[in-house]
Every structure is written in structure tokens, then in C-alpha cells.
Amino acid sequence: MQPIQLFELTSKQAHWLTVRQSVVAGNIANVNTPGYAAREVAAFEAVLQDTGARMAATHPRHIQEDPLRGAVRSGSQNGVEVLPSGNSVNLPDELTKTGEIKRMYELNAGMVKAFHRMMLLTVRR
């Protein structure tokens, strides 16, 4: 039996959301620090490129993945890339990001819960 990739994917997204929340909290904490440049976390799509789930070509006419697509930049925090944005901290934008992170986390947890319920239904039969 192959492992279910959804749990791995949601786990990686939850980790990414945790790192993003800590970066946003650091930006908010340093809103009055002179010379502080706001930081941002790389998009989750960059994390997805590093997952073990890849499409396999089982026929010569299948489309192959572009090898240059997954270029990685240096600098990371707990395995998730953090980039300096070069801009000063904008408090309303940072507070908007915290709301977005909360919504994404709730969606992530809801997907895990729904998938877990579906798995339990198949076991009970």
C-alpha cells in the first residue's frame, strides 16, 4: 500500500504557515525599529517543488517536467526559504497577512479532518 500524499502535503503546508506566521510576527514586532527591512517567506509553490510526489511519464508521448523550473535560492528558516523584501514594515499589510495565514490554516485543518473522516468510513465497511 502506498502512503497517502495528502497528509504529507498538508503537513508541509502547516509547517510553511508556521514559519510564515513567525516571520510576520517578527515584522510586526520590529515595526518601530529604525532601518528594519520587512521579511517575507517564499511562496508555498516553491515548497511544493521539493516534495517527493512527482508525475511519472509511463509513455514516450507524455509531457516531461522542465528541469530548470525548480531553481532554488539560498537562505532558509527551518527548511522554508525566507527572503528580505527590501521594504519597510507596513503594519496594515502585516495584519492582513496574519488573517490570511489564519484562514489558510483553518482550510488546511478542515481538509485533513474531512479526509480522515473519509478514510474512517472506508475502514468501517
Backbone as a ProteinNet text record, in pm:
[ID]
protein_1_A
[PRIMARY]
MQPIQLFELTSKQAHWLTVRQSVVAGNIANVNTPGYAAREVAAFEAVLQDTGARMAATHPRHIQEDPLRGAVRSGSQNGVEVLPSGNSVNLPDELTKTGEIKRMYELNAGMVKAFHRMMLLTVRR
[TERTIARY]
83.2	0	87.8	59.4	137.6	90.7	183.7	143.2	52.3	-34.7	-127.7	-56.9	-39.8	37.6	-32.9	-164.8	-236.9	-191.7	-169.2	-124.8	14.3	101.8	235.3	226.8	141.9	125.6	69.2	-34.3	-91.9	4.4	86.7	187.7	290.9	333.5	429.9	368.1	239.6	175.7	161.2	127.6	116.6	250.8	359	493.5	524.7	491.3	514	434.5	310.7	227.8	286.4	343.4	406.8	526.6	610	727	682.2	581.2	532.2	476.3	402.7	346.9	457.3	564.5	674.4	747	759.4	822.9	735	604.1	512.5	512.1	514.1	518.9	647.8	758.6	883.8	876.5	810.5	792.4	709.9	601.9	516.2	591.7	671.1	747	850.6	899.1	1002.3	947.5	818.3	756.8	818.5	868.1	927.6	1080.1	1140.7	1286.2	1343.2	1432	1489.9	1575.7	1556.9	1637.2	1597.5	1490.4	1448.5	1376.7	1415.7	1350.9	1257	1135	1036.2	1085.3	1047.4	1085	959.2	973.2	860.2	908.8	819.3	850.7	822.3	904.7	883.1	747.5	688.7	556.2	556	440.1	427.1	452.8	434.4	461	607.2	697.7	839.5	861.8	784.2	793.7	740.8	634.9	576.3	672.6	761.1	856.5	953.4	971.4	1064.7	998.7	869.2	801.8	841.8	823	856.1	754.2	637.8	532.9	562.7	602	631	545.9	513.8	440	537.3	492.5	577.2	529.3	622.7	590.7	598.6	485.5	481.7	473.1	469.4	459.4	549.8	617	708.4	641.7	511.5	443	396.1	420.6	382.8	470.8	416.1	489.9	589.4	713.7	817	824.4	863.8	877.7	1003.5	995.4	1107.5	1210.9	1335.2	1434.5	1477.5	1462	1502.1	1394.9	1278.8	1166.8	1190.2	1265.2	1281.5	1406.9	1447.2	1565.4	1541	1636	1619.8	1717.9	1668.5	1754.5	1804.1	1913.9	1972.1	1902.6	1922.2	1865.5	1735.4	1732.4	1609.5	1598.2	1474.4	1446	1363.6	1419.4	1351	1309.7	1390.6	1361.1	1272.6	1223.5	1139.4	1216.9	1222.4	1301.8	1241.2	1325.3	1283.3	1364.5	1295.1	1360.7	1342.9	1448.2	1426.9	1352.9	1250.8	1170.2	1226.9	1312.3	1369.7	1279	1160.6	1066	1056.8	1014.3	991.2	859.6	838	719.4	596.4	493.1	364.1	267.1	231.3	152.4	18.8	-59.8	-186.5	-165.8	-59.9	-31.7	4.6	83.8	124.3	3.5	-87.4	-208.1	-299.3	-302	-377.8	-318.3	-186.4	-119.2	-154	-164	-197.9	-337.5	-432.2	-566.2	-565	-484.1	-471.6	-412.2	-310.8	-247.8	-348.9	-429.6	-530.6	-632.3	-678.8	-774.9	-713.2	-587.5	-521.4	-502.1	-468.7	-451.2	-584.5	-692.5	-824.6	-865.5	-836.9	-865.9	-783.8	-656.5	-567.3	-620.2	-654.7	-704.6	-838.3	-922.7	-1050	-1032.7	-935.2	-908.3	-860.5	-770.8	-720.9	-835.4	-919.7	-1031.8	-1128.6	-1162.5	-1254.5	-1194.5	-1066.2	-1002.2	-993.6	-967.2	-961.2	-1097.4	-1205	-1339.9	-1368.5	-1326.7	-1347.8	-1272.9	-1151.5	-1073.2	-1141.2	-1196.1	-1263.7	-1388.5	-1458	-1576.8	-1540.8	-1427.7	-1387.8	-1344.2	-1289.8	-1243.3	-1362.4	-1463.9	-1578.3	-1662.2	-1653.9	-1738.9	-1684.3
-117.9	0	124.4	218	340.6	441.2	523.6	624.6	729.7	785.5	885.9	1020.6	1081	1203.5	1326.4	1321.7	1437.6	1476.1	1377.2	1408.3	1471.6	1425.1	1483.8	1626.8	1647.9	1780.7	1879.1	1839.6	1930.2	1954.4	1855.7	1874.9	1978.4	1970.7	2068.9	2208.7	2216.4	2347.5	2403.4	2319.1	2364.7	2416.7	2347.2	2393.3	2527.1	2540	2664.7	2778.8	2751.8	2854.5	2896	2800.7	2832	2924.5	2892.5	2976.3	3114.3	3118.7	3247.3	3331.4	3269.2	3343.3	3399.5	3322.5	3372.9	3488.6	3484.6	3595.3	3720.5	3704.4	3818.1	3875.8	3788.6	3835.7	3913.7	3868.4	3942.4	4078.3	4084.7	4213.8	4308.2	4256.4	4339.6	4383.9	4294.9	4329.2	4437.8	4445.2	4543.5	4661.2	4687.8	4794.9	4931.2	4951.8	5080.5	5077.6	4970.2	4959.1	5034.3	5133.1	5207.9	5118.6	5130.6	5057.7	4912.1	4866.8	4727.1	4710.4	4609.4	4578.2	4460.7	4473.6	4366.5	4241.9	4125.6	3998.1	3926.2	3840.8	3762.2	3621.2	3525.9	3386	3356.4	3272.6	3231.9	3162.8	3169.3	3112.5	2961.8	2910.1	2766.6	2682.9	2739.8	2666.9	2623.8	2706.2	2669.3	2547.3	2538.1	2421.2	2297.4	2314.7	2202.3	2142	2223.3	2172.1	2072.2	2081.6	1992.4	1866.4	1848.2	1729.7	1607	1490.1	1364.6	1323.8	1386.2	1349.2	1414.4	1335.9	1384.4	1305.8	1369.4	1299.1	1207.6	1089.3	992.2	976.8	975.2	952.1	802.2	742.9	598.7	566.9	670.8	653.8	758.9	729.5	826.3	957.5	956.8	1079.6	1166	1122	1203.6	1328.3	1433.4	1558.9	1543.5	1584.6	1576.9	1709.6	1703.3	1822.3	1898.4	2030.8	2117.1	2113.3	2073.1	2063.6	2198.8	2307.8	2439.6	2506	2446.5	2507.5	2517.2	2425.3	2420.5	2488.4	2601.7	2672.3	2721	2692.6	2726	2836	2933.3	3041.2	3005.9	3067.2	3035.7	3112.9	3067.9	3131.7	3065.8	3003.7	2938.5	2939.9	2918.6	2906.6	2780.4	2681.2	2552.6	2488.6	2501	2437	2516.4	2634	2718.5	2846.2	2883.1	2997.5	3129	3215.8	3347.2	3451.5	3546.9	3647.4	3787	3868.7	4008.3	4080.5	4155.6	4220.5	4355.2	4415.9	4545.1	4661.7	4638	4742.9	4755.1	4873.9	4888.6	4820.6	4796.9	4725.7	4814.4	4759.7	4826.7	4749.7	4807	4735.8	4684.2	4762.2	4706.6	4585.5	4587.7	4471.9	4349.4	4369.1	4256.4	4198.6	4283.3	4233.9	4160.8	4205.8	4135.4	3997.4	3988.2	3859.1	3763.3	3813.8	3724.7	3666.5	3747.5	3696.3	3592.5	3617.1	3521.4	3389.5	3397.2	3277	3197.7	3266.6	3200.2	3127.1	3192.3	3128.5	3006.9	3019	2906.9	2789.9	2820.2	2713.6	2642.7	2718.8	2658.4	2571.7	2615.4	2535.5	2406.9	2418.5	2303.2	2202.3	2248.8	2159.2	2097.2	2173.4	2120.5	2010.1	2026.7	1922.7	1794.5	1806.3	1687.4	1617.9	1695.1	1638	1565.6	1628.9	1566.8	1439.9	1442.9	1325.1	1212.1	1248.1	1148.8	1082.1	1161.4	1105	1009.9	1047.5	960	828.8	834.7	712.3	623.5	682.5	603.9	537.4	603.8	544.3	420.2	422.8	306.7	189.8	217.4	111.9	43.8	119.4	65.8	-28.7	-22.7	-106.8	-243.7
0	0	0	-89.1	-97.6	7	59.2	157.7	92.6	171	120.6	122.9	6.2	-7.6	49.9	65.7	115.7	255.1	342.3	477.3	476.6	390.5	379.7	327.3	229.1	171.2	271.9	345.6	444.7	559.9	592.4	696.3	652.9	527.4	476.2	472.8	435	432.3	573.2	670.8	809	859.5	824.1	862.5	796.3	667.4	594.3	658.1	696.1	760.4	895	969.4	1097.6	1077.9	981.1	952.5	906	818	768.9	882.9	974.9	1087.5	1176.1	1197.7	1280.7	1213	1080.4	1007.5	1014.2	995.2	1003.4	1144.9	1246.8	1385.4	1411.7	1354	1366.5	1299.3	1184.3	1116.9	1203.8	1262.6	1347.2	1472.2	1530.1	1649.9	1623.3	1500.6	1465.7	1386.3	1399.2	1321.1	1353.4	1474.2	1513.2	1518.1	1472.7	1472.9	1353.7	1378.1	1265.5	1176.8	1045.7	948.4	930.4	994.5	979.7	846.8	772.1	644.9	665.5	617.6	631.3	558.4	611	550.1	507	408.9	357.8	329.7	338.6	313.5	166.6	107	-31.6	-43.9	-160.2	-184.1	-159.9	-122.2	-94.2	-218.4	-335.1	-458.9	-466.3	-410	-407.8	-318.7	-209.6	-121.9	-194	-271.8	-344.3	-445.1	-499.9	-597.8	-535.8	-402.7	-333.8	-279.5	-301.6	-249.2	-329.3	-269.6	-335.9	-440.2	-440.6	-536.2	-671.3	-764.2	-898.9	-997.8	-1107.9	-1211.9	-1285.5	-1315.6	-1385.2	-1528.8	-1620.1	-1761.2	-1786.1	-1816.7	-1841.7	-1990.2	-2070.4	-2215.2	-2279.7	-2391.8	-2453	-2494.6	-2517	-2559.4	-2441.9	-2318.8	-2203	-2195	-2140.7	-2125.2	-2010.2	-2033.1	-1931.3	-1855.8	-1727.4	-1644.3	-1684.1	-1682.6	-1716.6	-1604.4	-1628.9	-1522.1	-1466.1	-1539.9	-1491.4	-1405.9	-1398	-1327.4	-1177.2	-1119.6	-974.3	-922.7	-980	-930.8	-788.3	-698.2	-557	-520.4	-442	-393.2	-253.7	-212.3	-82.2	28.2	153	270.5	311.2	430.4	473	624.1	670.9	812.7	829.8	895.6	916.7	784.8	681	554.3	461	504.1	419.8	390.5	263.9	222.1	271.5	330.9	378.4	302.4	241	158.6	216.4	219.8	258.6	146.6	182.1	78.9	36.2	119.6	85	118.7	169.9	205.5	356.7	404.7	547.4	583.3	711.1	758.3	742.8	681.7	669	757.6	873	972.8	919.7	844.9	792.7	701.7	620.5	533.9	616.8	721.1	806	879.4	924.9	991.8	893.8	769.6	666.8	643.3	643.9	625.9	738.8	862.9	974	956	906.8	879.3	768.3	665.2	554.4	602.5	688.2	742.7	824.9	904.2	985.8	897.8	793	701.8	632.8	590.4	523.6	619.5	745.2	843.2	870	882.6	905	785.9	664.9	546.2	546.6	581.2	588.1	689.6	809.8	914.7	873.7	805.8	759	655.5	566.5	465.8	531.9	629.4	699.4	771.5	837.5	911.3	817.2	704.5	609	549	513.6	455.9	558.3	682.4	787.8	805.9	802.6	812.3	695.9	576.4	459.6	476.5	527.8	549.3	653.7	759.3	861.9	804.9	714.4	652.8	570.7	504.1	424.4	511.9	628.5	719.1	786.9	819.2	892.2	807.5	679.5	592.7	576
[MASK]
+++++++++++++++++++++++++++++++++++++++++++++++++++++++++++++++++++++++++++++++++++++++++++++++++++++++++++++++++++++++++++++

